[in-house]
Amino acid sequence: MKRLIIYVVLVLLATQSLAALGQTETQRDAVTTITWWHSNSGLAGKAAETLVDDFNNTVGKEKNIQVQAVYQGKANDVLTKAKAIWQSSDTSDLPDLVQLDGSAVLDIRDNPNLIAMEDLAKADGYDLSQIMEAARLSITYKQKMIAMPFNSSTILLYYNKTAFDELGITAPPRTLDDLAEVATKLKKTDDKGKVIRYGFANVPTTYELMVWLGQQNGLSYITDFENGHTGNPTKVLFHENGTMVNFLTKWKALYATGSLENLTSDLNGAFASGRVVMIVASTSNLTTIHSMVGDRFEVGVAPFPMVDEKATGGVNVGGGAIYALNNGSHNESAAWEFVKFATSAKQQYAWHIATGYFPVHRDTYTMPEFQAHLEANPHYGVAIKQLLDSNPKLQGLWVPSAYQIYYAFQSGILKMLTENKSPEQTSKELETEINSYFAEFQRMQQE
Amino acid sequence: MKKVTAFVATVFSLIVVFPIFYSISASFFTYTDFTSIPARLLPSRPTLENYYRAFKESNLEQFLANSLVTASLGTALRMVISILAAYTFSFFTFKGRDVLFVLIVATMLLPSDALLLANYSTIRSLRLTDTYVGIISTTLLAPTHIFMLRQYFKTVSSEYREAALIEGCSDVRFLTTLLIPISKAVVITLAIHSFSTIFNDYLWPLLVTNKESMRTVQVGLTMLGFSENLDYGPQFAAITLLITPILIAFIAMHKPIQTSVSTRFAGR
């Protein structure tokens, strides 16, 4: 009996390892196989599958390229896995293409295995100006587009239109001053003076501040090296250029109205339950928020509120991108074919409909189907118009210690409100704290 | 005092049971049940739709099979290795035994995350990615198991073994017919624990597999949802399917588990 078990185990193990060996051999056909690692699950997973099938049956068939999409877990896991391989000496297991989040940029941008997408496009004579400038710049490092923007989103103001209508408020707030005024009107208290409905809820983190600081005076940088897009940042600029003080002054005034709730999580839930009338959130939350609210009230969306009338920079593009990697197979031109296909006007339209990420190809916006779609879903129109009106140079923040900086902003601002500190002092303290993270990073780099 | 104990025990068990109860309940939710405010505890009208979709939208049966194979195989091999090692450490005397034991136990201090990349490189150079062996190999040596079994075996007097050997009984026979049966509680507890940890592992199986046909169910589970969508139903259905076998095992074996937990592993 024992022997039998051992034999069974051995056979099981052997067949499995043989199967793995067989797999590598069948790949050496005339057809070039491109592997694409991604983290698209659920709806986005299905859309990615359709995209790959479409490619394999059309362009891929013609050019003898077959794409194999491999789901590698959540965005962070994809990075962990890619990291595990490029830290080992043998990089032949790297995929030809990998889709990563914005947070992965720092880990991958100086990697010797990275093939800059811009070089692949140039080799093919592809005109990159077909890709929206803001999206292109969102993944540009040291004047080079290192990857292809793919799942892109921006930030929006969501408001409870029914509550607005009840109070006769006709237009969503344009600036933070308007926001404070509208929020005060929308605030509701019970008999004991306890707030039962807040006008607005937020505690700004890197995500919101990238925009609220960046949009000031047309365009302002948060750190040197253009928010880290031209090199590693060494110091923050928000204190010396006054953008932080300006923002914090407005924010403190908003808090003073008593209509701002310092809420750090489940803002969607607070909004959908009607406890908060306005929130800011990613455009990729549109579908979720709509389904959470259901028919409880009418949802309105509006451009992200400006800090003041001079803050005309608009919003930045966030999201993920597809990177090409060198794994020694020299398949990069085939990989490029797929990237080109995936970001073509037609495919970006399909991707937008399925996932809500906005199209990165400019021609998508002039497609009649797309126009019709925007008419039927005006909320998407607001998000897209806001983006088109934005300064494309307004870009996200690429900083080391991103996690600590995120919480530094959040706790610094909370402290200002609860301990009644001055905006100047808060801004100065944030400058000192964040600069110390940069200095620490510099020291580590030198060692 | 007894009332206080009962109260504390009830509170703790509610905390433990609630997520299990909720995921079972949520697996029968309709789409709108997830977004209702206030949140629901029970489905508005129970539906099997989520189960149907969980299987339709992914290769759930394949993932489940892979997880069952790796968890059973891993547990079996792990138990064999642990029992033999513990037996050696408790009944044999040889040079360097204690040093060796300390070395094995010392690996308990190594966080598994720190070994992830090194283990991955090893498995890859052995060409074991996308194999069951690759998935289970790093879990085979379980220092905690060896430690606990050794402590338990040490409570059994070595005179038993000596007497058995004099009567002509071999080590294997002593181990299988006497030692394991009297250590049943510990062995079963460790086996169930082993099974559930290997079954629940996420990052390692993800790292060493690329083919969808080799994915385990924890990886498959994340394929069912999309962070920006509230369509949690199929995920809860899959979660319910996952916890059921382990739950049954725990309930069926609660007696031996109880015994082993209440027995002190202090040794003599």
Interface residues (C-beta under 8 A of the other chain):
Chain A: I5 V9 L12 L13 Q16 S17 A19 A20 L21 Q23 T35 N40 S41 G42 L43 A44 G45 K46 V70 Y71 Q72 G73 K74 D77 T80 K81 K83 A84 I85 Q87 S88 S89 D90 D93 G269 A272 S273 S282 S284 N285 T287 T288 S291 M292 V293 G294 R296 T355 G356
Chain B: Y31 T32 T35 I37 P38 E57 V69 L73 A76 L77 L116 L117 Y120 S121 R124 S125 R127 L128 T129 D130 T131 Y132 V133 Y202 L203 L206 L207 N210 K211 E212 V219 T222 M223 L224 G225 F226 S227 E228 N229 L230 D231
